[in-house]
Amino acid sequence: MKRAVIAAIVFAAASTATVHPASPSLAAGAAVAEDPRRVRVSHASSMRELVDELCSDRCAGRAAGTEGGRIARGVVIDALRTVGLDPFEQAVPKARGANVLATIPGEIDRYVMVAAHYDHLGTVGRHVYRGADDNAASVAILVDVARRLAAARPMGRGVIIAAFDAEEPPYFLTAAMGSEHFARHPTVPLERIDMMVCLELVGHALGDAHRPSEVRRTMFLLGAERSEGTLTHVHALARTEPGLIIRPADAEVIPRLSDYAAFWERERPFVLLTGGRSRHYHTPDDLPQYLDFARMQATAAWIERFVREQCARHEAPFVFRDRRDDATTLDSIGDLLTPLATVSDVAAMGAQMARSLRARVRRDGALPHDARGQLEQLVAGIESSFA
């Protein structure tokens, strides 16, 4: 993700400022029956090894078009081969790099894509920007999801595993961006990709160790409102994995800031999973030691479950919807701030403002235009108070 205010939902919880000590993402939906095809083997050590390798000196920050980027691409290819896939490169000429793609065949000729960019900022002067959270952790989760799905193929749709190159500047939101290049030159017809699952900044717990568990376990999921029926699945799965809470929010609470942008632009259904920026974002201190590998394992397990559900859905194709869902965003903000309200007056005020705005949401789920600025002010004020 780019250096911009991630506002909207990360504000208070993502801050590293100290609040009063506390005792150590919507209400949970109905329990979902266990899928016997799911793979439940722990591979935390493999995740750590892959992250360490992607953050190593020889990968030198993984900038697109560099020798370090090429080495990192080889690391990703080897990792996918190790878990049973047959990856291939799709050249991205304008960035002098390549995407890494692999397909898990399905029972029908339609697909769910799971994607994460593997590039980072490279080396600047004497500083190596290793990008553990941005986005080596996502790549490690991507490979683990691929392992699980390859070991027991989903019913219904096939799965495309995509490790995109050239997400970071100077290629971001240009024709040279790896995901944009894929969208312009897809390896399968783009209309056959019913869902794109994008992983960005998913390796860290939310907030510092003093935050309540309900906050630290949060993972945000944006974009489910943009396809018919997807949000219902997300609500039902929100608390199905121990150690993780999925909190959905509207995709417009932040600018288009990762590889899902190319799919949104072409009205292909997508979701973005993110923990927002940590204090190490886009600094040389974005190191593996600050990642939460247990949480990453839980994230991989949740994605596996979600992808299996999406693959098995009967709708073909999924229906894209161009509409806001401020109601869900405000519900998630309120739920996030509630456990902080007892230890922070700012959080308590924020929760009250979220409830007030929630009361103004129209029947279509969106705030009136004049209230959207108030939501932005609420977010900015709370983020500033905790900065």
C-alpha positions, 0 to 999 in steps of 0.5 A: 500500500502507498504512503497515504492516510489509511484513515477510515478504519485503522485510526486509533487501533493502528496507532502506537501511542500509549493509552491507559493499560487494558486487560489483555472484524461485526457481530459473529454470524452463524457457525459454518459447518466444517469442510472435511477437505480443509487442510489443518497442518501447521506450517508456521516455520515454513512461513518464517523461512519464506519471509526471512528469505524474501527479506534477506540481503540477497533480495535487497528489498525486492524492487521491481526490475532489479537483481534483488527483485529477480532473486525474490521472484525465484524464491516465490517460484521455488516456494510454490513448486515445493507446495505442489504447484507449477508456477510460471512467469508473466513478463511485465516489460514496462517494469522489467519484472514479472508476475508469478502465476499458478493455477489449481484446476477446478471442476468448471472453467471459472476461477477465484484469484488469490493475490499478493505483490512480492516487490518492495522498495529496494535499497535506498542509499545504505538502507535496505527496505526489507518489507516484511509486512509489506508484503513478504508476510502476504506472500508467505500466507499466499503460498500457505493458502496454495499449499492447502488448496493444492492438497485438497482441491476446492469443489467448483471453481479453480484457483489462480495464485498470483504473486504480482510484481511492480506494485510499489512506486514508481509503478503504482497505478500505472500500466507497468503495475503487475496487476494492471498488466495482468488485467490488460493481458489476462492468462484466462478471460477476465470475465471468468475470474469471479472473485479476486482476493487481495492480501496487503499488510496482513502480517502484524497484529493491530496495535501494541501489546496493551490493546484489547484482544478484540482489537489486536485480532482485527483484520479488515476486509474491504470490498465485499459489498461490491458483489452480490451475496459476498458480504453474507459469506463474510459475516458468517465466517467473521469469527470462525478462526481462533485468533482472528476477527474479520471486520468488513468495511466499504472499499471507498473508506480508503483510496484504491491502494493495492492490486485489487484496483485493476479488478475494481476498475474493470468491475470484477468482484474483489475483496482486500484483506489488510491490517492497515499500516504498522509503525514500521510501514515503508521504513527500513524497520519493517522486519520479520521480528515484528510480525505475528506468525500465529496470526498469519497462520490463522489468516491463511486458514481463514482465507482457505475457508473463504476461497473454498466457499467462493469456489463452491458458490452456484452463481456464475458469474458473480454479480458486480455491484457499484454501491457504497455500504457505509452501514457496515463500515460504521458498524465495524468502527463501532465494534472496533472502538467499543473495547477501547472506550473504557480506557480512552475518552477519544475512543468513547467519543468516536464510538458515539459519533459512529452511532450517530452517523449510523443513524443517518444511513439511508435505506440503501446503506449509504450515508447522505453526501453531506454526512460523508465528510463528517465520517472523514472528520471523525476518522481524522480526529481519532487518528490524530488523537492516537498519533 
